[in-house]
Amino acid sequence: MAPLPGVHRVRKVLADGVAEYWYAWRGGPRILSARALTERALSLRVAAASIEASRLFHEHTERRSPNADGFVAGLIYAWQESAEFALFSPRTKKDLRKHLGTVRDKFGGMPVRAMASRHFRREVMEWRGEHARTPCTADQLVSALVQLMKWAREAGKSDAEFGPWTRLYRVDRSSIIWEPHELEALCKHATPELKRAALLAAFTGLRKGDLLKLTWADVGTEAITRTTAKRRRVVHIPLTTEVKSILASCPRVSPVVLTDRTGKPWKAPTLEKQFGLARNAAGVVGKRWHDLRGTYATSLVRAGVETPQLARIMGWGKETAEAVATRYVGSETVALAALERLKAGSSK
């Protein structure tokens, strides 16, 4: 028989003999199961069952093909080719494709209609449990699947709905910000190019991806105006004295504001590496690049910026800005800022 590419073969020694199992792919459906008392007898049984195994292999792999209509594999392909998927940022699309590949390995050969089964949710959560050693990844896999199901409903391809679920990975960094002395220590151990990037992040609150793509055309006379890559919202960041000073120190050698020592736009991995080296040399522990965004949000709240303006500056939805701000910068900071505004109002 011709070899079956990708088949996962497992041979086991049992208390009463030996056994061999074939799976259409690693983690996929079983297509052959044979047991015998001796190796020779097992080989004969495997040979006899291989024809049916070949038929099942081709049946399952056809269902996993990109254009397999009616199966989850085809649904994944259709979503990735959709106009809605194209709206995601490059980083989000990359992450989703990676996780959807794992989803496809597990559920690709399953009919789409089976997602509406009352047993499907239990199967998904048990599958997530298999990845519990890496809770963040486990949650991301389920999230990708849930987003796929949501799109399928909106596109009229399925009536299945997953419903709310509790995440395994819970990390609240809302109260973690860079203190002034920590930022100063970082800058002492940073190259001039890294120093400009870190300070601009701390005084604009832009996410790393948006910061590295910030162009001089985005910089106006009073504000930086840019459409964010993650949520596609237009943000308006005031040009404070600090921001103007940082921008003035940036050499205009590229359409992009931040450049490395060669005068070319930063590459994210290079920035991350240099940032890590400078942070460690400065003796700063437990602080990440993204915490610079929280630092900026905290400074805005402490300065008395209210919810509508905060939403516009940070790129949050107005309807959820207050809840997000409270979670992001901590309820104590919000309460103190509100108290300061009350005191200021009563003194007039």
Buried (B, 14 or more C-beta within 10 A) or exposed (E): EEEBEEBBEEEEEEEEBBBBBBBBBEEBBEBBEBBBEEEEBBBEBBEEBBEEBBEBBEEBBEBBEEEBEEBBBBBBBBBBEEEEBEEBBEBBBEBBEEBBEBBBBBBBBBBBEBBEEEEBBEBBEEBBEEBEEEBEBBBBBBBBBBBBBBBBBEEEBBEBEBEEBEBBEEEEEBBBBBEEEBBEBBBEBBBEBBBBBBBBBBBBBBBBBBBBBBEEEBBEEEBBEBEBBEEEBEBBBBBBEBBEEBBEEBEEEBEBBBBBEEEEBBEEEEBBEBBEBBBEEBEBEEBBBEBBBBBBBBBBBBEEBBBEBBBBBBBBEEEEBBEBBBBBBBEEBBEEBEEEEEEEEEEE
